[in-house]
Amino acid sequence: MRVQNIVRLEADDNYVRIWADRMYLHKETLAGLVARLDPRAFVRIHRSHAVRIDCVRELVPRLHGEYLLRLSNGVEIVSGRSYRQVVRGTFGLE
């Protein structure tokens, strides 16, 4: 699997589900894996989710500072409230 094919990452205890051409299970924490990826390409949007920035097709504001992110593969993920500033900064909403 190539990093360029990754669409999103999802925490699963001490594992990460890596969603690319198919789902891969990787034994590492989400924090550890995101720290090794290019921050210009990936952003953590929730304590359990990170996404490839160029795979985000739409951002829809929700209540309490959350955003619904629609990805290029049709998946929808709601950002965490504590990641509001990160999401706004990454996508130029400030």
PDB file of N, CA, C and O in Angstrom:
ATOM      1  N   MET A   1       0.837  -1.179   0.000  1.00  0.00           N
ATOM      2  CA  MET A   1       0.000   0.000   0.000  1.00  0.00           C
ATOM      3  C   MET A   1       0.882   1.242   0.000  1.00  0.00           C
ATOM      4  O   MET A   1       1.878   1.312   0.720  1.00  0.00           O
ATOM      5  N   ARG A   2       0.508   2.205  -0.805  1.00  0.00           N
ATOM      6  CA  ARG A   2       1.254   3.459  -0.889  1.00  0.00           C
ATOM      7  C   ARG A   2       0.538   4.538  -0.091  1.00  0.00           C
ATOM      8  O   ARG A   2      -0.692   4.576  -0.042  1.00  0.00           O
ATOM      9  N   VAL A   3       1.313   5.409   0.529  1.00  0.00           N
ATOM     10  CA  VAL A   3       0.747   6.500   1.323  1.00  0.00           C
ATOM     11  C   VAL A   3      -0.193   7.356   0.475  1.00  0.00           C
ATOM     12  O   VAL A   3      -1.202   7.848   0.979  1.00  0.00           O
ATOM     13  N   GLN A   4       0.124   7.536  -0.796  1.00  0.00           N
ATOM     14  CA  GLN A   4      -0.701   8.361  -1.688  1.00  0.00           C
ATOM     15  C   GLN A   4      -2.111   7.795  -1.876  1.00  0.00           C
ATOM     16  O   GLN A   4      -3.020   8.516  -2.288  1.00  0.00           O
ATOM     17  N   ASN A   5      -2.292   6.516  -1.577  1.00  0.00           N
ATOM     18  CA  ASN A   5      -3.600   5.873  -1.744  1.00  0.00           C
ATOM     19  C   ASN A   5      -4.478   5.952  -0.498  1.00  0.00           C
ATOM     20  O   ASN A   5      -5.659   5.608  -0.550  1.00  0.00           O
ATOM     21  N   ILE A   6      -3.916   6.399   0.612  1.00  0.00           N
ATOM     22  CA  ILE A   6      -4.680   6.461   1.858  1.00  0.00           C
ATOM     23  C   ILE A   6      -5.699   7.592   1.785  1.00  0.00           C
ATOM     24  O   ILE A   6      -5.369   8.718   1.414  1.00  0.00           O
ATOM     25  N   VAL A   7      -6.944   7.275   2.146  1.00  0.00           N
ATOM     26  CA  VAL A   7      -8.019   8.267   2.173  1.00  0.00           C
ATOM     27  C   VAL A   7      -8.251   8.743   3.606  1.00  0.00           C
ATOM     28  O   VAL A   7      -8.397   9.937   3.866  1.00  0.00           O
ATOM     29  N   ARG A   8      -8.283   7.775   4.532  1.00  0.00           N
ATOM     30  CA  ARG A   8      -8.536   8.143   5.927  1.00  0.00           C
ATOM     31  C   ARG A   8      -7.955   7.107   6.875  1.00  0.00           C
ATOM     32  O   ARG A   8      -7.604   5.998   6.473  1.00  0.00           O
ATOM     33  N   LEU A   9      -7.862   7.493   8.136  1.00  0.00           N
ATOM     34  CA  LEU A   9      -7.348   6.637   9.192  1.00  0.00           C
ATOM     35  C   LEU A   9      -8.361   6.635  10.330  1.00  0.00           C
ATOM     36  O   LEU A   9      -8.960   7.663  10.645  1.00  0.00           O
ATOM     37  N   GLU A  10      -8.543   5.477  10.937  1.00  0.00           N
ATOM     38  CA  GLU A  10      -9.518   5.351  12.013  1.00  0.00           C
ATOM     39  C   GLU A  10      -8.918   4.555  13.166  1.00  0.00           C
ATOM     40  O   GLU A  10      -8.460   3.429  12.971  1.00  0.00           O
ATOM     41  N   ALA A  11      -8.918   5.128  14.357  1.00  0.00           N
ATOM     42  CA  ALA A  11      -8.376   4.457  15.534  1.00  0.00           C
ATOM     43  C   ALA A  11      -9.245   3.285  15.946  1.00  0.00           C
ATOM     44  O   ALA A  11     -10.472   3.339  15.867  1.00  0.00           O
ATOM     45  N   ASP A  12      -8.585   2.226  16.388  1.00  0.00           N
ATOM     46  CA  ASP A  12      -9.264   1.044  16.913  1.00  0.00           C
ATOM     47  C   ASP A  12      -8.387   0.479  18.018  1.00  0.00           C
ATOM     48  O   ASP A  12      -7.608  -0.447  17.792  1.00  0.00           O
ATOM     49  N   ASP A  13      -8.519   1.045  19.218  1.00  0.00           N
ATOM     50  CA  ASP A  13      -7.645   0.750  20.353  1.00  0.00           C
ATOM     51  C   ASP A  13      -6.193   1.035  19.978  1.00  0.00           C
ATOM     52  O   ASP A  13      -5.865   2.166  19.620  1.00  0.00           O
ATOM     53  N   ASN A  14      -5.320   0.037  20.054  1.00  0.00           N
ATOM     54  CA  ASN A  14      -3.909   0.240  19.708  1.00  0.00           C
ATOM     55  C   ASN A  14      -3.617  -0.118  18.256  1.00  0.00           C
ATOM     56  O   ASN A  14      -2.475  -0.393  17.888  1.00  0.00           O
ATOM     57  N   TYR A  15      -4.649  -0.110  17.453  1.00  0.00           N
ATOM     58  CA  TYR A  15      -4.529  -0.368  16.024  1.00  0.00           C
ATOM     59  C   TYR A  15      -5.094   0.825  15.266  1.00  0.00           C
ATOM     60  O   TYR A  15      -5.806   1.659  15.825  1.00  0.00           O
ATOM     61  N   VAL A  16      -4.766   0.885  13.996  1.00  0.00           N
ATOM     62  CA  VAL A  16      -5.345   1.893  13.110  1.00  0.00           C
ATOM     63  C   VAL A  16      -5.894   1.177  11.888  1.00  0.00           C
ATOM     64  O   VAL A  16      -5.213   0.362  11.265  1.00  0.00           O
ATOM     65  N   ARG A  17      -7.127   1.494  11.561  1.00  0.00           N
ATOM     66  CA  ARG A  17      -7.698   1.014  10.301  1.00  0.00           C
ATOM     67  C   ARG A  17      -7.298   2.031   9.243  1.00  0.00           C
ATOM     68  O   ARG A  17      -7.646   3.208   9.336  1.00  0.00           O
ATOM     69  N   ILE A  18      -6.576   1.575   8.254  1.00  0.00           N
ATOM     70  CA  ILE A  18      -6.111   2.438   7.172  1.00  0.00           C
ATOM     71  C   ILE A  18      -7.000   2.157   5.971  1.00  0.00           C
ATOM     72  O   ILE A  18      -7.025   1.044   5.446  1.00  0.00           O
ATOM     73  N   TRP A  19      -7.728   3.180   5.545  1.00  0.00           N
ATOM     74  CA  TRP A  19      -8.661   3.030   4.424  1.00  0.00           C
ATOM     75  C   TRP A  19      -7.993   3.568   3.169  1.00  0.00           C
ATOM     76  O   TRP A  19      -7.722   4.765   3.063  1.00  0.00           O
ATOM     77  N   ALA A  20      -7.731   2.687   2.227  1.00  0.00           N
ATOM     78  CA  ALA A  20      -7.126   3.037   0.943  1.00  0.00           C
ATOM     79  C   ALA A  20      -7.927   2.296  -0.127  1.00  0.00           C
ATOM     80  O   ALA A  20      -9.149   2.433  -0.180  1.00  0.00           O
ATOM     81  N   ASP A  21      -7.265   1.518  -0.974  1.00  0.00           N
ATOM     82  CA  ASP A  21      -7.984   0.705  -1.962  1.00  0.00           C
ATOM     83  C   ASP A  21      -8.807  -0.389  -1.273  1.00  0.00           C
ATOM     84  O   ASP A  21      -9.773  -0.901  -1.840  1.00  0.00           O
ATOM     85  N   ARG A  22      -8.417  -0.732  -0.060  1.00  0.00           N
ATOM     86  CA  ARG A  22      -9.162  -1.625   0.828  1.00  0.00           C
ATOM     87  C   ARG A  22      -8.762  -1.249   2.248  1.00  0.00           C
ATOM     88  O   ARG A  22      -7.930  -0.359   2.430  1.00  0.00           O
ATOM     89  N   MET A  23      -9.322  -1.892   3.245  1.00  0.00           N
ATOM     90  CA  MET A  23      -8.986  -1.574   4.620  1.00  0.00           C
ATOM     91  C   MET A  23      -7.793  -2.421   5.072  1.00  0.00           C
ATOM     92  O   MET A  23      -7.754  -3.633   4.859  1.00  0.00           O
ATOM     93  N   TYR A  24      -6.829  -1.755   5.695  1.00  0.00           N
ATOM     94  CA  TYR A  24      -5.664  -2.418   6.265  1.00  0.00           C
ATOM     95  C   TYR A  24      -5.695  -2.174   7.770  1.00  0.00           C
ATOM     96  O   TYR A  24      -6.099  -1.099   8.214  1.00  0.00           O
ATOM     97  N   LEU A  25      -5.275  -3.154   8.553  1.00  0.00           N
ATOM     98  CA  LEU A  25      -5.185  -2.998   9.996  1.00  0.00           C
ATOM     99  C   LEU A  25      -3.712  -2.931  10.360  1.00  0.00           C
ATOM    100  O   LEU A  25      -2.940  -3.833  10.036  1.00  0.00           O
ATOM    101  N   HIS A  26      -3.326  -1.848  11.039  1.00  0.00           N
ATOM    102  CA  HIS A  26      -1.923  -1.587  11.369  1.00  0.00           C
ATOM    103  C   HIS A  26      -1.788  -1.466  12.881  1.00  0.00           C
ATOM    104  O   HIS A  26      -2.554  -0.738  13.513  1.00  0.00           O
ATOM    105  N   LYS A  27      -0.814  -2.178  13.474  1.00  0.00           N
ATOM    106  CA  LYS A  27      -0.631  -2.146  14.926  1.00  0.00           C
ATOM    107  C   LYS A  27       0.201  -0.938  15.320  1.00  0.00           C
ATOM    108  O   LYS A  27       1.431  -0.992  15.352  1.00  0.00           O
ATOM    109  N   GLU A  28      -0.487   0.141  15.617  1.00  0.00           N
ATOM    110  CA  GLU A  28       0.121   1.394  16.068  1.00  0.00           C
ATOM    111  C   GLU A  28      -1.038   2.299  16.491  1.00  0.00           C
ATOM    112  O   GLU A  28      -2.166   2.126  16.030  1.00  0.00           O
ATOM    113  N   THR A  29      -0.759   3.248  17.352  1.00  0.00           N
ATOM    114  CA  THR A  29      -1.821   4.185  17.717  1.00  0.00           C
ATOM    115  C   THR A  29      -2.008   5.207  16.604  1.00  0.00           C
ATOM    116  O   THR A  29      -1.114   5.436  15.790  1.00  0.00           O
ATOM    117  N   LEU A  30      -3.180   5.811  16.586  1.00  0.00           N
ATOM    118  CA  LEU A  30      -3.447   6.851  15.591  1.00  0.00           C
ATOM    119  C   LEU A  30      -2.483   8.018  15.774  1.00  0.00           C
ATOM    120  O   LEU A  30      -1.966   8.548  14.791  1.00  0.00           O
ATOM    121  N   ALA A  31      -2.239   8.419  17.002  1.00  0.00           N
ATOM    122  CA  ALA A  31      -1.307   9.526  17.265  1.00  0.00           C
ATOM    123  C   ALA A  31       0.079   9.214  16.719  1.00  0.00           C
ATOM    124  O   ALA A  31       0.711  10.077  16.108  1.00  0.00           O
ATOM    125  N   GLY A  32       0.551   8.013  16.927  1.00  0.00           N
ATOM    126  CA  GLY A  32       1.870   7.626  16.440  1.00  0.00           C
ATOM    127  C   GLY A  32       1.964   7.625  14.927  1.00  0.00           C
ATOM    128  O   GLY A  32       2.955   8.084  14.359  1.00  0.00           O
ATOM    129  N   LEU A  33       0.941   7.111  14.278  1.00  0.00           N
ATOM    130  CA  LEU A  33       0.948   7.049  12.817  1.00  0.00           C
ATOM    131  C   LEU A  33       0.822   8.440  12.197  1.00  0.00           C
ATOM    132  O   LEU A  33       1.545   8.765  11.255  1.00  0.00           O
ATOM    133  N   VAL A  34      -0.086   9.259  12.717  1.00  0.00           N
ATOM    134  CA  VAL A  34      -0.266  10.615  12.185  1.00  0.00           C
ATOM    135  C   VAL A  34       1.018  11.427  12.350  1.00  0.00           C
ATOM    136  O   VAL A  34       1.349  12.240  11.486  1.00  0.00           O
ATOM    137  N   ALA A  35       1.735  11.218  13.439  1.00  0.00           N
ATOM    138  CA  ALA A  35       2.989  11.945  13.676  1.00  0.00           C
ATOM    139  C   ALA A  35       4.038  11.629  12.615  1.00  0.00           C
ATOM    140  O   ALA A  35       4.922  12.446  12.355  1.00  0.00           O
ATOM    141  N   ARG A  36       3.947  10.463  12.006  1.00  0.00           N
ATOM    142  CA  ARG A  36       4.924  10.078  10.978  1.00  0.00           C
ATOM    143  C   ARG A  36       4.495  10.467   9.562  1.00  0.00           C
ATOM    144  O   ARG A  36       5.284  10.356   8.623  1.00  0.00           O
ATOM    145  N   LEU A  37       3.261  10.917   9.406  1.00  0.00           N
ATOM    146  CA  LEU A  37       2.766  11.309   8.083  1.00  0.00           C
ATOM    147  C   LEU A  37       2.983  12.806   7.853  1.00  0.00           C
ATOM    148  O   LEU A  37       3.127  13.576   8.803  1.00  0.00           O
ATOM    149  N   ASP A  38       3.003  13.202   6.592  1.00  0.00           N
ATOM    150  CA  ASP A  38       3.194  14.599   6.215  1.00  0.00           C
ATOM    151  C   ASP A  38       1.995  15.434   6.677  1.00  0.00           C
ATOM    152  O   ASP A  38       0.869  15.177   6.252  1.00  0.00           O
ATOM    153  N   PRO A  39       2.223  16.434   7.544  1.00  0.00           N
ATOM    154  CA  PRO A  39       1.112  17.254   8.030  1.00  0.00           C
ATOM    155  C   PRO A  39       0.496  18.135   6.947  1.00  0.00           C
ATOM    156  O   PRO A  39      -0.577  18.701   7.151  1.00  0.00           O
ATOM    157  N   ARG A  40       1.153  18.258   5.810  1.00  0.00           N
ATOM    158  CA  ARG A  40       0.563  18.992   4.687  1.00  0.00           C
ATOM    159  C   ARG A  40      -0.409  18.112   3.910  1.00  0.00           C
ATOM    160  O   ARG A  40      -1.178  18.613   3.090  1.00  0.00           O
ATOM    161  N   ALA A  41      -0.380  16.802   4.161  1.00  0.00           N
ATOM    162  CA  ALA A  41      -1.241  15.866   3.449  1.00  0.00           C
ATOM    163  C   ALA A  41      -2.348  15.279   4.330  1.00  0.00           C
ATOM    164  O   ALA A  41      -3.421  14.943   3.828  1.00  0.00           O
ATOM    165  N   PHE A  42      -2.100  15.152   5.632  1.00  0.00           N
ATOM    166  CA  PHE A  42      -3.067  14.530   6.539  1.00  0.00           C
ATOM    167  C   PHE A  42      -3.352  15.433   7.720  1.00  0.00           C
ATOM    168  O   PHE A  42      -2.475  16.150   8.201  1.00  0.00           O
ATOM    169  N   VAL A  43      -4.597  15.386   8.183  1.00  0.00           N
ATOM    170  CA  VAL A  43      -4.985  16.175   9.353  1.00  0.00           C
ATOM    171  C   VAL A  43      -5.863  15.323  10.263  1.00  0.00           C
ATOM    172  O   VAL A  43      -6.745  14.593   9.812  1.00  0.00           O
ATOM    173  N   ARG A  44      -5.594  15.439  11.536  1.00  0.00           N
ATOM    174  CA  ARG A  44      -6.424  14.746  12.518  1.00  0.00           C
ATOM    175  C   ARG A  44      -7.641  15.623  12.780  1.00  0.00           C
ATOM    176  O   ARG A  44      -7.500  16.807  13.084  1.00  0.00           O
ATOM    177  N   ILE A  45      -8.834  15.048  12.665  1.00  0.00           N
ATOM    178  CA  ILE A  45     -10.062  15.824  12.800  1.00  0.00           C
ATOM    179  C   ILE A  45     -10.921  15.382  13.991  1.00  0.00           C
ATOM    180  O   ILE A  45     -11.948  15.992  14.289  1.00  0.00           O
ATOM    181  N   HIS A  46     -10.487  14.322  14.658  1.00  0.00           N
ATOM    182  CA  HIS A  46     -11.265  13.732  15.749  1.00  0.00           C
ATOM    183  C   HIS A  46     -10.305  12.844  16.517  1.00  0.00           C
ATOM    184  O   HIS A  46      -9.276  12.439  15.976  1.00  0.00           O
ATOM    185  N   ARG A  47     -10.615  12.538  17.743  1.00  0.00           N
ATOM    186  CA  ARG A  47      -9.696  11.671  18.498  1.00  0.00           C
ATOM    187  C   ARG A  47      -9.559  10.296  17.856  1.00  0.00           C
ATOM    188  O   ARG A  47      -8.594   9.578  18.118  1.00  0.00           O
ATOM    189  N   SER A  48     -10.524   9.928  17.015  1.00  0.00           N
ATOM    190  CA  SER A  48     -10.490   8.618  16.359  1.00  0.00           C
ATOM    191  C   SER A  48     -10.306   8.670  14.848  1.00  0.00           C
ATOM    192  O   SER A  48     -10.298   7.623  14.201  1.00  0.00           O
ATOM    193  N   HIS A  49     -10.157   9.874  14.261  1.00  0.00           N
ATOM    194  CA  HIS A  49     -10.102   9.980  12.805  1.00  0.00           C
ATOM    195  C   HIS A  49      -9.072  10.991  12.311  1.00  0.00           C
ATOM    196  O   HIS A  49      -8.879  12.053  12.903  1.00  0.00           O
ATOM    197  N   ALA A  50      -8.428  10.634  11.226  1.00  0.00           N
ATOM    198  CA  ALA A  50      -7.581  11.559  10.465  1.00  0.00           C
ATOM    199  C   ALA A  50      -7.928  11.330   8.997  1.00  0.00           C
ATOM    200  O   ALA A  50      -8.322  10.231   8.608  1.00  0.00           O
ATOM    201  N   VAL A  51      -7.780  12.368   8.191  1.00  0.00           N
ATOM    202  CA  VAL A  51      -8.131  12.266   6.776  1.00  0.00           C
ATOM    203  C   VAL A  51      -7.020  12.841   5.908  1.00  0.00           C
ATOM    204  O   VAL A  51      -6.235  13.683   6.343  1.00  0.00           O
ATOM    205  N   ARG A  52      -6.978  12.368   4.681  1.00  0.00           N
ATOM    206  CA  ARG A  52      -6.094  12.965   3.678  1.00  0.00           C
ATOM    207  C   ARG A  52      -6.774  14.253   3.220  1.00  0.00           C
ATOM    208  O   ARG A  52      -7.917  14.223   2.763  1.00  0.00           O
ATOM    209  N   ILE A  53      -6.091  15.364   3.339  1.00  0.00           N
ATOM    210  CA  ILE A  53      -6.676  16.679   3.089  1.00  0.00           C
ATOM    211  C   ILE A  53      -7.269  16.790   1.689  1.00  0.00           C
ATOM    212  O   ILE A  53      -8.368  17.320   1.524  1.00  0.00           O
ATOM    213  N   ASP A  54      -6.555  16.299   0.684  1.00  0.00           N
ATOM    214  CA  ASP A  54      -7.063  16.457  -0.683  1.00  0.00           C
ATOM    215  C   ASP A  54      -8.195  15.483  -1.030  1.00  0.00           C
ATOM    216  O   ASP A  54      -8.699  15.505  -2.153  1.00  0.00           O
ATOM    217  N   CYS A  55      -8.597  14.635  -0.087  1.00  0.00           N
ATOM    218  CA  CYS A  55      -9.749  13.752  -0.303  1.00  0.00           C
ATOM    219  C   CYS A  55     -11.037  14.338   0.262  1.00  0.00           C
ATOM    220  O   CYS A  55     -12.112  13.767   0.080  1.00  0.00           O
ATOM    221  N   VAL A  56     -10.934  15.477   0.948  1.00  0.00           N
ATOM    222  CA  VAL A  56     -12.122  16.125   1.489  1.00  0.00           C
ATOM    223  C   VAL A  56     -12.787  16.915   0.371  1.00  0.00           C
ATOM    224  O   VAL A  56     -12.168  17.802  -0.216  1.00  0.00           O
ATOM    225  N   ARG A  57     -14.032  16.601   0.075  1.00  0.00           N
ATOM    226  CA  ARG A  57     -14.763  17.248  -1.014  1.00  0.00           C
ATOM    227  C   ARG A  57     -15.706  18.334  -0.527  1.00  0.00           C
ATOM    228  O   ARG A  57     -16.007  19.277  -1.259  1.00  0.00           O
ATOM    229  N   GLU A  58     -16.177  18.201   0.719  1.00  0.00           N
ATOM    230  CA  GLU A  58     -17.134  19.188   1.226  1.00  0.00           C
ATOM    231  C   GLU A  58     -17.055  19.244   2.747  1.00  0.00           C
ATOM    232  O   GLU A  58     -16.866  18.223   3.409  1.00  0.00           O
ATOM    233  N   LEU A  59     -17.201  20.441   3.289  1.00  0.00           N
ATOM    234  CA  LEU A  59     -17.271  20.673   4.734  1.00  0.00           C
ATOM    235  C   LEU A  59     -18.621  21.311   5.027  1.00  0.00           C
ATOM    236  O   LEU A  59     -18.976  22.327   4.430  1.00  0.00           O
ATOM    237  N   VAL A  60     -19.361  20.720   5.937  1.00  0.00           N
ATOM    238  CA  VAL A  60     -20.671  21.251   6.304  1.00  0.00           C
ATOM    239  C   VAL A  60     -20.637  21.584   7.797  1.00  0.00           C
ATOM    240  O   VAL A  60     -20.453  20.688   8.621  1.00  0.00           O
ATOM    241  N   PRO A  61     -20.812  22.858   8.157  1.00  0.00           N
ATOM    242  CA  PRO A  61     -20.820  23.218   9.582  1.00  0.00           C
ATOM    243  C   PRO A  61     -21.992  22.566  10.301  1.00  0.00           C
ATOM    244  O   PRO A  61     -23.090  22.449   9.759  1.00  0.00           O
ATOM    245  N   ARG A  62     -21.732  22.149  11.525  1.00  0.00           N
ATOM    246  CA  ARG A  62     -22.778  21.564  12.371  1.00  0.00           C
ATOM    247  C   ARG A  62     -22.813  22.327  13.682  1.00  0.00           C
ATOM    248  O   ARG A  62     -22.043  23.266  13.885  1.00  0.00           O
ATOM    249  N   LEU A  63     -23.686  21.932  14.549  1.00  0.00           N
ATOM    250  CA  LEU A  63     -23.799  22.589  15.850  1.00  0.00           C
ATOM    251  C   LEU A  63     -22.553  22.365  16.697  1.00  0.00           C
ATOM    252  O   LEU A  63     -21.844  21.374  16.524  1.00  0.00           O
ATOM    253  N   HIS A  64     -22.299  23.276  17.596  1.00  0.00           N
ATOM    254  CA  HIS A  64     -21.242  23.147  18.605  1.00  0.00           C
ATOM    255  C   HIS A  64     -19.832  23.100  18.034  1.00  0.00           C
ATOM    256  O   HIS A  64     -18.936  22.547  18.673  1.00  0.00           O
ATOM    257  N   GLY A  65     -19.604  23.676  16.830  1.00  0.00           N
ATOM    258  CA  GLY A  65     -18.261  23.754  16.277  1.00  0.00           C
ATOM    259  C   GLY A  65     -17.774  22.517  15.561  1.00  0.00           C
ATOM    260  O   GLY A  65     -16.594  22.420  15.225  1.00  0.00           O
ATOM    261  N   GLU A  66     -18.655  21.580  15.324  1.00  0.00           N
ATOM    262  CA  GLU A  66     -18.278  20.380  14.577  1.00  0.00           C
ATOM    263  C   GLU A  66     -18.483  20.622  13.093  1.00  0.00           C
ATOM    264  O   GLU A  66     -19.212  21.530  12.696  1.00  0.00           O
ATOM    265  N   TYR A  67     -17.832  19.799  12.273  1.00  0.00           N
ATOM    266  CA  TYR A  67     -18.013  19.844  10.823  1.00  0.00           C
ATOM    267  C   TYR A  67     -18.267  18.432  10.314  1.00  0.00           C
ATOM    268  O   TYR A  67     -17.691  17.465  10.813  1.00  0.00           O
ATOM    269  N   LEU A  68     -19.130  18.326   9.321  1.00  0.00           N
ATOM    270  CA  LEU A  68     -19.318  17.075   8.601  1.00  0.00           C
ATOM    271  C   LEU A  68     -18.390  17.143   7.400  1.00  0.00           C
ATOM    272  O   LEU A  68     -18.504  18.055   6.581  1.00  0.00           O
ATOM    273  N   LEU A  69     -17.480  16.195   7.288  1.00  0.00           N
ATOM    274  CA  LEU A  69     -16.559  16.139   6.157  1.00  0.00           C
ATOM    275  C   LEU A  69     -17.018  15.051   5.212  1.00  0.00           C
ATOM    276  O   LEU A  69     -17.161  13.898   5.618  1.00  0.00           O
ATOM    277  N   ARG A  70     -17.251  15.396   3.967  1.00  0.00           N
ATOM    278  CA  ARG A  70     -17.599  14.418   2.934  1.00  0.00           C
ATOM    279  C   ARG A  70     -16.342  14.159   2.121  1.00  0.00           C
ATOM    280  O   ARG A  70     -15.739  15.082   1.574  1.00  0.00           O
ATOM    281  N   LEU A  71     -15.958  12.895   2.051  1.00  0.00           N
ATOM    282  CA  LEU A  71     -14.729  12.512   1.370  1.00  0.00           C
ATOM    283  C   LEU A  71     -15.006  12.078  -0.065  1.00  0.00           C
ATOM    284  O   LEU A  71     -16.150  11.822  -0.441  1.00  0.00           O
ATOM    285  N   SER A  72     -13.958  12.003  -0.845  1.00  0.00           N
ATOM    286  CA  SER A  72     -14.073  11.648  -2.265  1.00  0.00           C
ATOM    287  C   SER A  72     -14.659  10.264  -2.479  1.00  0.00           C
ATOM    288  O   SER A  72     -15.230  10.000  -3.538  1.00  0.00           O
ATOM    289  N   ASN A  73     -14.533   9.371  -1.499  1.00  0.00           N
ATOM    290  CA  ASN A  73     -15.088   8.024  -1.635  1.00  0.00           C
ATOM    291  C   ASN A  73     -16.521   7.918  -1.110  1.00  0.00           C
ATOM    292  O   ASN A  73     -17.075   6.821  -1.037  1.00  0.00           O
ATOM    293  N   GLY A  74     -17.130   9.069  -0.740  1.00  0.00           N
ATOM    294  CA  GLY A  74     -18.506   9.090  -0.275  1.00  0.00           C
ATOM    295  C   GLY A  74     -18.680   8.956   1.227  1.00  0.00           C
ATOM    296  O   GLY A  74     -19.791   9.121   1.730  1.00  0.00           O
ATOM    297  N   VAL A  75     -17.617   8.662   1.953  1.00  0.00           N
ATOM    298  CA  VAL A  75     -17.694   8.512   3.404  1.00  0.00           C
ATOM    299  C   VAL A  75     -17.892   9.886   4.037  1.00  0.00           C
ATOM    300  O   VAL A  75     -17.316  10.874   3.580  1.00  0.00           O
ATOM    301  N   GLU A  76     -18.702   9.947   5.084  1.00  0.00           N
ATOM    302  CA  GLU A  76     -18.927  11.168   5.839  1.00  0.00           C
ATOM    303  C   GLU A  76     -18.436  10.959   7.267  1.00  0.00           C
ATOM    304  O   GLU A  76     -18.755   9.952   7.898  1.00  0.00           O
ATOM    305  N   ILE A  77     -17.654  11.921   7.776  1.00  0.00           N
ATOM    306  CA  ILE A  77     -17.099  11.849   9.125  1.00  0.00           C
ATOM    307  C   ILE A  77     -17.375  13.182   9.809  1.00  0.00           C
ATOM    308  O   ILE A  77     -17.214  14.241   9.202  1.00  0.00           O
ATOM    309  N   VAL A  78     -17.788  13.130  11.065  1.00  0.00           N
ATOM    310  CA  VAL A  78     -18.004  14.349  11.835  1.00  0.00           C
ATOM    311  C   VAL A  78     -16.751  14.617  12.656  1.00  0.00           C
ATOM    312  O   VAL A  78     -16.247  13.736  13.353  1.00  0.00           O
ATOM    313  N   SER A  79     -16.258  15.849  12.562  1.00  0.00           N
ATOM    314  CA  SER A  79     -15.062  16.224  13.315  1.00  0.00           C
ATOM    315  C   SER A  79     -15.410  16.390  14.792  1.00  0.00           C
ATOM    316  O   SER A  79     -16.566  16.598  15.161  1.00  0.00           O
ATOM    317  N   GLY A  80     -14.387  16.293  15.615  1.00  0.00           N
ATOM    318  CA  GLY A  80     -14.575  16.511  17.047  1.00  0.00           C
ATOM    319  C   GLY A  80     -14.542  17.996  17.371  1.00  0.00           C
ATOM    320  O   GLY A  80     -13.862  18.768  16.695  1.00  0.00           O
ATOM    321  N   ARG A  81     -15.277  18.398  18.405  1.00  0.00           N
ATOM    322  CA  ARG A  81     -15.318  19.814  18.784  1.00  0.00           C
ATOM    323  C   ARG A  81     -13.942  20.351  19.137  1.00  0.00           C
ATOM    324  O   ARG A  81     -13.627  21.500  18.824  1.00  0.00           O
ATOM    325  N   SER A  82     -13.122  19.539  19.783  1.00  0.00           N
ATOM    326  CA  SER A  82     -11.795  20.018  20.185  1.00  0.00           C
ATOM    327  C   SER A  82     -10.843  20.178  19.000  1.00  0.00           C
ATOM    328  O   SER A  82      -9.750  20.723  19.155  1.00  0.00           O
ATOM    329  N   TYR A  83     -11.244  19.713  17.831  1.00  0.00           N
ATOM    330  CA  TYR A  83     -10.425  19.849  16.625  1.00  0.00           C
ATOM    331  C   TYR A  83     -10.945  20.969  15.709  1.00  0.00           C
ATOM    332  O   TYR A  83     -10.495  21.099  14.570  1.00  0.00           O
ATOM    333  N   ARG A  84     -11.883  21.766  16.202  1.00  0.00           N
ATOM    334  CA  ARG A  84     -12.502  22.820  15.403  1.00  0.00           C
ATOM    335  C   ARG A  84     -11.467  23.775  14.803  1.00  0.00           C
ATOM    336  O   ARG A  84     -11.520  24.065  13.607  1.00  0.00           O
ATOM    337  N   GLN A  85     -10.534  24.264  15.612  1.00  0.00           N
ATOM    338  CA  GLN A  85      -9.538  25.217  15.116  1.00  0.00           C
ATOM    339  C   GLN A  85      -8.618  24.568  14.083  1.00  0.00           C
ATOM    340  O   GLN A  85      -8.226  25.215  13.112  1.00  0.00           O
ATOM    341  N   VAL A  86      -8.277  23.323  14.280  1.00  0.00           N
ATOM    342  CA  VAL A  86      -7.425  22.604  13.338  1.00  0.00           C
ATOM    343  C   VAL A  86      -8.141  22.470  11.990  1.00  0.00           C
ATOM    344  O   VAL A  86      -7.548  22.720  10.941  1.00  0.00           O
ATOM    345  N   VAL A  87      -9.402  22.080  12.025  1.00  0.00           N
ATOM    346  CA  VAL A  87     -10.182  21.928  10.792  1.00  0.00           C
ATOM    347  C   VAL A  87     -10.329  23.281  10.107  1.00  0.00           C
ATOM    348  O   VAL A  87     -10.116  23.383   8.899  1.00  0.00           O
ATOM    349  N   ARG A  88     -10.686  24.312  10.851  1.00  0.00           N
ATOM    350  CA  ARG A  88     -10.863  25.647  10.266  1.00  0.00           C
ATOM    351  C   ARG A  88      -9.554  26.140   9.651  1.00  0.00           C
ATOM    352  O   ARG A  88      -9.567  26.681   8.546  1.00  0.00           O
ATOM    353  N   GLY A  89      -8.446  25.969  10.327  1.00  0.00           N
ATOM    354  CA  GLY A  89      -7.159  26.412   9.801  1.00  0.00           C
ATOM    355  C   GLY A  89      -6.719  25.632   8.582  1.00  0.00           C
ATOM    356  O   GLY A  89      -6.218  26.209   7.617  1.00  0.00           O
ATOM    357  N   THR A  90      -6.899  24.341   8.621  1.00  0.00           N
ATOM    358  CA  THR A  90      -6.480  23.482   7.505  1.00  0.00           C
ATOM    359  C   THR A  90      -7.238  23.802   6.222  1.00  0.00           C
ATOM    360  O   THR A  90      -6.664  23.782   5.134  1.00  0.00           O
ATOM    361  N   PHE A  91      -8.516  24.093   6.353  1.00  0.00           N
ATOM    362  CA  PHE A  91      -9.350  24.307   5.160  1.00  0.00           C
ATOM    363  C   PHE A  91      -9.650  25.796   4.908  1.00  0.00           C
ATOM    364  O   PHE A  91     -10.556  26.130   4.144  1.00  0.00           O
ATOM    365  N   GLY A  92      -8.893  26.672   5.548  1.00  0.00           N
ATOM    366  CA  GLY A  92      -8.992  28.108   5.279  1.00  0.00           C
ATOM    367  C   GLY A  92     -10.311  28.731   5.682  1.00  0.00           C
ATOM    368  O   GLY A  92     -10.818  29.606   4.980  1.00  0.00           O
ATOM    369  N   LEU A  93     -10.868  28.306   6.779  1.00  0.00           N
ATOM    370  CA  LEU A  93     -12.150  28.845   7.242  1.00  0.00           C
ATOM    371  C   LEU A  93     -11.990  29.930   8.289  1.00  0.00           C
ATOM    372  O   LEU A  93     -12.982  30.384   8.860  1.00  0.00           O
ATOM    373  N   GLU A  94     -10.774  30.351   8.551  1.00  0.00           N
ATOM    374  CA  GLU A  94     -10.547  31.395   9.563  1.00  0.00           C
ATOM    375  C   GLU A  94     -10.342  32.731   8.928  1.00  0.00           C
ATOM    376  O   GLU A  94     -10.138  33.723   9.628  1.00  0.00           O
TER     377      GLU A  94
END
